[in-house]
Amino acid sequence: MKSFILADWTTVRGQSASPASQVTQDETGWLDLEQYSDIVIYLDVREVSPGGASAVTFYFETAPSKDDPRDTNGNPTFFQALASSALVSASSTTIVLRALMLTASVPLARYVRWRVVGPASALWDATFRAIVAANGPALT
């Protein structure tokens, strides 16, 4: 297994909008995991606001190409969610998300990025980091 930093300590902020506002990782930070088939994502969230019933959702997405064409509704067509986690408060433990080739509903394609979606009803922010451990068919 090999480890990669997908996001070192990062703070993202969004404004209320309809639909919910979102922040997508810049292309320069995407991981190219072409030679791997399984990944485990370790998500460490130190701060999330607003609290209460409003959730901030972390998506980890994969695509076979860096292109990010949009459909008629403005949704990305290549990037699909490998894993996600919705939080209303910071987590005291690391969240472990698995995307294993044999069990994932969306298998690892090549590129991996994060996207954070906040509630539509308020200003929001989150501070987090994400570490990826990857394993390939020829790796032990």
C-alpha positions in Angstrom: 0.0 0.0 0.0 1.1 3.5 -0.8 0.0 6.7 0.9 -0.8 10.1 -0.7 -2.0 13.4 0.7 -5.2 14.4 -1.2 -5.7 17.4 1.0 -3.4 18.8 3.7 -5.1 20.9 6.3 -7.6 22.8 4.2 -10.4 25.3 5.1 -13.2 25.8 2.7 -16.1 28.3 2.9 -19.4 28.6 1.1 -22.2 31.1 1.0 -25.9 30.3 1.1 -27.3 29.6 -2.4 -29.9 27.5 -4.0 -29.0 24.8 -4.6 -26.4 24.2 -1.9 -23.0 25.8 -2.5 -19.9 23.7 -3.1 -16.2 23.9 -3.3 -14.3 21.5 -5.6 -10.6 20.7 -5.3 -8.3 22.5 -7.8 -7.0 20.3 -10.5 -3.4 20.7 -9.4 -4.2 18.7 -6.2 -6.0 15.7 -7.9 -4.3 12.4 -7.5 -3.5 10.2 -10.5 -4.0 6.7 -9.3 -3.9 4.9 -12.6 -1.9 1.9 -11.3 -4.1 1.3 -8.3 -7.4 -0.5 -7.9 -8.3 -0.1 -4.2 -8.2 3.0 -2.0 -9.0 3.8 1.6 -9.6 7.5 2.4 -8.8 8.8 5.9 -10.9 12.0 6.5 -9.9 14.1 9.5 -12.4 16.9 10.2 -11.5 19.4 12.9 -14.2 22.0 12.4 -17.5 22.2 10.6 -20.1 25.0 10.9 -22.9 25.6 11.0 -23.8 22.9 13.5 -27.2 21.7 14.4 -29.2 20.1 11.6 -27.2 21.5 8.8 -24.8 19.0 7.2 -21.7 19.6 5.2 -21.0 16.7 2.9 -17.6 15.6 1.8 -17.4 13.7 -1.6 -14.4 11.9 -3.0 -14.8 11.6 -6.7 -13.1 9.7 -9.5 -12.9 10.0 -13.3 -11.0 8.4 -16.2 -10.0 11.8 -17.5 -9.2 15.3 -16.2 -11.9 16.6 -18.5 -14.9 17.7 -16.5 -17.7 18.1 -19.1 -21.1 19.0 -17.7 -24.6 17.7 -18.6 -27.5 20.0 -19.4 -28.1 20.5 -15.7 -24.5 21.5 -15.0 -23.5 18.3 -13.3 -20.1 16.7 -14.1 -20.4 13.7 -16.4 -17.1 12.0 -15.8 -16.5 12.5 -12.1 -18.6 10.2 -9.9 -18.6 9.8 -6.1 -16.4 6.9 -4.8 -17.3 7.7 -1.2 -19.0 10.4 0.9 -19.6 11.5 4.4 -22.1 14.0 5.8 -21.2 15.8 9.0 -23.0 18.3 11.3 -20.1 18.7 13.6 -16.4 18.0 13.8 -15.4 14.4 14.2 -13.2 13.4 17.2 -12.0 10.3 15.3 -10.8 9.9 11.8 -13.5 8.8 9.3 -12.4 5.8 7.2 -14.0 5.5 3.7 -13.2 2.5 1.5 -13.5 2.1 -2.3 -12.4 -1.4 -3.0 -12.5 -2.7 -6.6 -14.6 -5.8 -5.8 -17.2 -4.1 -3.7 -17.4 -0.4 -4.7 -20.5 0.8 -6.5 -18.3 3.2 -8.4 -14.8 1.7 -8.9 -11.6 3.8 -8.9 -11.2 5.2 -12.5 -7.9 7.2 -12.5 -8.1 10.6 -11.0 -9.4 11.3 -7.5 -10.5 14.7 -6.1 -12.6 16.0 -3.2 -15.7 18.2 -3.3 -17.4 19.7 -0.3 -21.1 20.7 -0.4 -22.6 22.9 2.2 -26.2 23.5 3.2 -28.3 25.9 1.0 -29.6 27.7 4.0 -26.5 29.3 5.6 -22.9 30.4 5.4 -20.7 27.3 6.1 -17.1 26.3 6.5 -15.1 23.2 7.2 -11.5 22.4 8.1 -10.2 19.0 7.1 -7.5 16.9 5.7 -7.7 13.7 3.6 -5.1 11.0 3.3 -5.4 8.2 0.7 -3.9 4.7 1.0 -3.9 3.0 -2.4 -3.2 -0.6 -3.4 -2.9 -2.1 -6.9 -3.2 -5.6 -8.2 0.6 -6.0 -8.5 1.3 -4.3 -5.1 1.5 -6.0 -1.8 
